[in-house]
């Protein structure tokens, strides 16, 4: 194996590490996005629950009206957190796609390089066989 092939193998290992890191970041981003979505749904459900309680007269409508802006603020914060988490997931997805593409490109280059090396070895072997054949025919018999 020559220096170029060793360098390509090292490059592929580096890209594999980057892909693994990107996968881990993607998993973390998706988990955060899922948590943010659950938080938003919880805030929305709380508003609905409080509204239902006020409608059923378990809580006064005035109490509900005073509480509602706090509930709406919580929903808005949760929506913002979900938006940020979604952007982070999109970025992580893009990073993973780029890392996979880079590794695939390096692997394709190595595959071509290995094929070229194999062809060179085969040509050398055939040249040696041809040379031996000529020598054998030239020997006095």
Order of alpha helices (4+ residues) and beta strands (2+ residues): alpha-alpha
